[in-house]
Amino acid sequence: MVYPFATRVQSITSSAVRDLLRIIQSRDVISFAGGLPDEGLFPVQELELAYQKVFLSGGKSLQYGPTEGDSELRLLISERLKEKGIAASHENILVTTGSQQAIDLVAKVFLSPGDTVLVEDPAYLAALQAFNIYEANIIAVQSDADGMIPEDLEEKIVTHRPKFIYVIPTFSNPQGKVWSKKRREALLNLAVKHNVLIVEDDPYSDLRFTDEAPIPLAAIDTLGKHVLYTSTFSKTVAPGVRIGWLTGPTEVIRMSALAKQSSDLHTSTIDQRAMCYFLQDFPMQQHLYRLREQYKQRLDVMQAYLKKSDPNLFQWVEPKGGMFLWVSINREIDTADLLKVAVEEGVAFVPGAPFFASQPQTNTLRLNYTHASPEVIEMGMCRLMAALDKVLASRVHD
Ligand SMILES: Cc1ncc(COP(=O)(O)O)c(C=O)c1O
């Protein structure tokens, strides 16, 4: 059956890469593909206790709740934001079903077909998909290791009058990049000068491998007018709980709450209550130290493989946090082709091309280092190198 009118979603559905990633799940393949935390590090018992408390507290937690979210959870989130230097009152926090929903709501509020969004290049794939669904005109701003290039950004703001600028300044997906303070300030100055909104997506800042925490754009925006900030418990607690949040200019939060009403009325009251109980009792700082230590160790194992190989073969910037290693292969190679051979060898990754809003760099790939154990990462990297050797050797013989 063909549904010719379902154009919005058809334009972004299954590519060959997606189909391949689906096959991976059904086979004995080591996957560096998803943005998955390690379930072995989830605080399972503490979450179980929190959910038990929800059910012991009676039927109210199973009732409909306010769209904006559980008031106690909003208070707890606002306290966490204060620790990051973000002065968000709890009334100005919208609890969302993951930060993915926050991105979707912002798109829903602002984007009509043909409206422009400025993004980094490469950018988070599911954000690009969300903007595409609303038929936005997605324009990539030139970036380097420190963030967007201010001159190019200003030219594109003036030329395209974007509805907003979407960025992940701290340990980005896919590049694992962290913006310099100077570039953060430059972005904010331009947003103020040209009266443009910034959407700061910050799921990864708690997973840092350095002592110093990069300052969020929302903390630099002391007037609270130019930055919409979203984050999540998915990467630090567990993604299955599906709790994220959005904060920023009051009027935008109000409109986003209205948009959320037509999406899901509210985020699960059970999950929100459980998260409240969980946060009250849980030693979060200790947990974060553990995650950082574990994930850094895994990154080191992965990087050791790249460092061991021909020094001219790979190029990457060492991530200072987050979940991803972004690698360029210094050969004429399409990593979508490499993926096919890699899957036969028993390992998977995401080819870089779909992350680009402009000209795709087909010699790039994204590796996740947080899901597999160090031993499995070793095995997976061994397989990946074998796959690459095969592909490069076959091209010599061609
Ligand atoms: C950059 C970025 N934003 C948002 C999300 C969505 O996270 P969630 O909806 O689980 O909070 C992800 C998940 O991988 C992500 O990488």
The ligand as an SDF file (V2000), in Angstrom:
LIG
                    3D

 16 16  0  0  0  0  0  0  0  0999 V2000
   22.6490   15.7170   20.8520 C   0  0  0  0  0  0  0  0  0  0  0  0
   21.4770   14.9580   21.3260 C   0  0  0  0  0  0  0  0  0  0  0  0
   20.3550   15.6160   21.6360 N   0  0  0  0  0  0  0  0  0  0  0  0
   19.2700   14.9750   22.0750 C   0  0  0  0  0  0  0  0  0  0  0  0
   19.2650   13.6060   22.2260 C   0  0  0  0  0  0  0  0  0  0  0  0
   17.9940   12.9280   22.6780 C   0  0  0  0  0  0  0  0  0  0  0  0
   18.1200   12.3880   23.9350 O   0  0  0  0  0  0  0  0  0  0  0  0
   16.8670   11.9890   24.8250 P   0  0  0  0  0  0  0  0  0  0  0  0
   15.6340   12.2230   24.0310 O   0  0  0  0  0  0  0  0  0  0  0  0
   17.0650   10.5680   25.1800 O   0  0  0  0  0  0  0  0  0  0  0  0
   16.9230   12.8930   26.0040 O   0  0  0  0  0  0  0  0  0  0  0  0
   20.3980   12.8690   21.9080 C   0  0  0  0  0  0  0  0  0  0  0  0
   20.4110   11.4060   22.0140 C   0  0  0  0  0  0  0  0  0  0  0  0
   21.2650   10.7010   21.5510 O   0  0  0  0  0  0  0  0  0  0  0  0
   21.5410   13.5680   21.4520 C   0  0  0  0  0  0  0  0  0  0  0  0
   22.6740   12.9430   21.1210 O   0  0  0  0  0  0  0  0  0  0  0  0
  1  2  1  0
  2  3  1  0
  2 15  2  0
  3  4  2  0
  4  5  1  0
  5  6  1  0
  5 12  2  0
  6  7  1  0
  7  8  1  0
  8  9  2  0
  8 10  1  0
  8 11  1  0
 12 13  1  0
 12 15  1  0
 13 14  2  0
 15 16  1  0
M  END
$$$$
